[in-house]
Amino acid sequence: MKLPRTTTTTTGESFWGYFFVIIGSVSFFGFVFAVIASTLFPLSQNPLNQGLKNDRYYYCFLVPLTIPVITVAVYFHWLSMKLFKHA
């Protein structure tokens, strides 16, 4: 038996949808700026900008730290599908 499909969304659902999209976009562009654009600017007196510009270890740690993060993400994906299947 199929349930009828509803296409209406509440105001709360729209708010949280836009909220997560905006937060994700701001985070993405902030990290892109920190990794790529900050190396193109000249040196400044701001210690945060100096740290981002002179960072030499980001790419050394990127690949080794990606492996455990992917492992945890795959486990949580498997767990959520298991809980959804048996709910």
C-alpha positions as CSV (number, residue, x, y, z in Angstrom):
1,M,0.0,0.0,0.0
2,K,1.4,3.3,-1.0
3,L,0.9,6.4,1.1
4,P,-0.3,9.6,-0.7
5,R,2.6,11.9,-1.6
6,T,2.5,15.3,0.0
7,T,4.3,18.2,-1.6
8,T,3.6,20.9,0.9
9,T,6.4,22.0,3.3
10,T,6.0,23.9,6.5
11,T,7.7,27.1,7.3
12,G,10.0,25.3,9.8
13,E,11.2,22.8,7.2
14,S,11.9,25.6,4.7
15,F,13.8,27.6,7.4
16,W,16.0,24.6,8.3
17,G,16.6,23.8,4.7
18,Y,17.8,27.3,3.8
19,F,19.7,27.5,7.1
20,F,21.8,24.4,6.3
21,V,22.4,25.4,2.7
22,I,23.6,28.9,3.8
23,I,25.8,27.5,6.6
24,G,27.3,24.9,4.3
25,S,28.0,27.5,1.6
26,V,29.6,30.0,4.0
27,S,31.8,27.2,5.4
28,F,32.8,26.0,2.0
29,F,33.8,29.4,0.7
30,G,35.6,30.2,4.0
31,F,37.7,27.0,3.7
32,V,38.4,27.6,0.1
33,F,39.6,31.1,1.0
34,A,41.7,29.8,3.8
35,V,43.4,27.1,1.6
36,I,43.8,28.8,-1.8
37,A,43.1,32.5,-1.8
38,S,45.1,33.4,1.4
39,T,48.4,32.2,-0.2
40,L,47.9,34.7,-3.0
41,F,47.8,37.8,-0.8
42,P,50.9,39.7,0.4
43,L,52.1,39.3,4.0
44,S,50.1,41.3,6.6
45,Q,50.3,42.1,10.3
46,N,47.3,39.9,11.1
47,P,48.6,36.7,12.8
48,L,45.7,34.6,11.4
49,N,46.5,35.6,7.8
50,Q,50.2,34.9,8.4
51,G,49.5,31.5,9.7
52,L,47.3,30.6,6.8
53,K,49.8,31.9,4.3
54,N,52.8,30.1,5.8
55,D,51.0,26.8,6.4
56,R,53.2,24.0,5.0
57,Y,51.7,21.0,6.8
58,Y,48.1,21.1,5.5
59,Y,48.6,18.8,2.6
60,C,51.0,16.5,4.5
61,F,48.2,15.7,6.9
62,L,45.3,15.8,4.5
63,V,45.5,12.3,3.0
64,P,46.4,10.4,6.2
65,L,43.6,12.1,8.2
66,T,41.1,11.6,5.5
67,I,41.2,7.8,5.8
68,P,39.9,7.6,9.4
69,V,37.2,10.2,8.7
70,I,36.0,8.2,5.7
71,T,36.0,5.1,7.8
72,V,33.8,6.7,10.5
73,A,31.5,8.2,7.8
74,V,31.1,4.8,6.2
75,Y,30.3,3.2,9.6
76,F,27.7,5.8,10.4
77,H,26.1,5.4,6.9
78,W,25.9,1.6,7.4
79,L,24.5,2.1,10.9
80,S,21.8,4.6,9.7
81,M,20.8,2.3,6.9
82,K,20.6,-0.7,9.4
83,L,18.4,1.3,11.8
84,F,16.2,2.5,8.9
85,K,15.8,-1.0,7.6
86,H,14.7,-2.4,11.0
87,A,12.6,0.6,12.2
